[in-house]
Amino acid sequence: MVFDPVNKLPFFFYQTGRDHRSPKKLLKHFADVLQCDGSSLYETLSAKLDALAPMNCLAHISREFFDAQGNDAERATTALKLIKLLYEVEEKARNLGSHEAAQRTAMLYTFFAACKHHGIDPEGWLPDVLNRINDHKVSRLEELMPQNWKPATENKSEVPK
């Protein structure tokens, strides 16, 4: 996840493959914690960008819990079991999913994280927006973004007739 410094909004990014150009361009002005995989790209970027703080992906985190079994076996084993469950869900998604679906999912994560950031219940925001978007003027779509959103009951002029 990336945090848009201009609008103070979270942003999730997905790309196919391991091309370094897109992440480098996207992150050159980024200053915060970045959840990423173990690609050497992020270590290189972190060395060049002082404000970038990469956070390990689940595979790297699970290694830490594996190593911690000698210190606190009960909690480390619990964490490893939970991580295994997440991997099982990910495997199912990988077998039903596509790159297009991953890009759409990143977009939804962005919207839901923006809702959370602005104290909005995404389960209220999404159905309201989906019910209104068809009749909403294209030039005013920004009004439906989480940071600008007002429920249809608060904005009578937007309730479909």
N, C-alpha and C positions, 0 to 999 in steps of 0.2 A: 504494500500500500504506500502511496505517495501522498503527501499533504500539499495541496495547492497553496503556495504562500500568498498569492494575491487575494484569493477569495476565502482563505482559511477553511478549505474543504478537503476532505479525504478523497483520494483518487486511486483506484486499483488499475493496474496495467497488466495486460497479457499479450504475449507474442509467441509465435511458433518459432522453434529453433533457438539457436544460441548467438544470433547476430549481436555484436557489441555496440553497434552504432546507435540504435534506438535507445537503449537504456542510458548510454553516456549522454546523449542529447537531452533526454527527459530529466536526468538527475543532476545536470551540471550546476543548477542553482538550488538544489534540494538541501535542506538543513534539518535533519531529524532522524529518528529511528526508521530504518528500512527493513521490512521483513523480506527475506530473499532466500534463494537456494544457495548451495555451496559453490557456485561458479566463481572462478578466480577473478572474473570481471568485477565483482563487488568488493573484493579485497583490494584490487588495483584502484578502483574508484575511491574507496575509503582512505587509501594512502594519499590520494591527490586532493580529496575534498575533506577538509578538517571537520566540517559540520555534519558529515554523513556517518551514521552509526548503524552498520548492518546488524541485523538480528538473525540468528540461525533459523533455518527451516526445521521442520519436524524431524527429518533424518538426523541432523546434527544434534538436536536436542535429545533425541532418544539415545544417542551414544553416551551423552552425559549421565542419563539415568541408568544406563547399563553399567557404566563405571561406578556409579554411586551405590550399587547394590551391596558392596562391602561395608559401607558406612551406615546405611539405613535401608535394609532389605525390604521391609514392609512398604514404605512409601515409594521406593524406587520401583518395586514390582507392580504396585498399583498404577503408577504413571505409565509404565511400559504396557500394561494391559489396556489402558485407555488409548494409548497411541496406536496399539494394534487394531483396536476397533475403528479408529479414524482411517487407518490404512485400508481396512476392508471396505469402508464406504468409498474411499478414493478409487479403489480397484473397480468397484461396480460402476462408478461414474466414468472411469477411463474406458471400460468396455462398451457403455451406452452413449458416451459423449463425443464431441468433435471440437476442432479449433474454434469454429464459429460459436458453439455453445459456451466455450470457455471465455470468449470475448464478451458475449452477452452476460455471462455470470459476473465477470469483472465489472461491467456497467451496473448491474443490480447491486453488487457489493458497494460500489461507489455511492449510489443513491441511498442505500440503507445506512451506510456509515455517516453520510451527510445528515440523514434524519436523526441519528443518535447524537451527532455533534450539536445539533440545534434543538435537542430535547423534544423531538417529534416521534410519535409512535409509528414505525413503518407500516404496521398492520392497519393503521387508520389512513396513512398517507397514500399508500399504493392503490387500494380500491377507489378512493376518492379521485385520484388523478386518472386512473383508467376509465372511470365513469365519465369524466369531464373532458378528457383530451380530444375526443372526436369533434366536439363542438367549440373547442377553445381556439381563438385566433392564433395562427402560426406566429404572427409578429409578437404575441404575448405569452409564448410558451414558457419563458423564463419565470413567469408568475407561479408555475406549477412545480418549480424546483424546490427541494426541501427548505432552503434558506429563505424563500419568498412565499411559501405556501400558506394559504388560509383555507380551512375546510369550507366546503360548498355552503354549509349552513351559515357561515360567517360572511360569505360573499354572495349574496342573493343574485347579483347580476350574472354570475357564472353558472347558475343552476339551469340545466337544459329545459327548454319549454316544450 
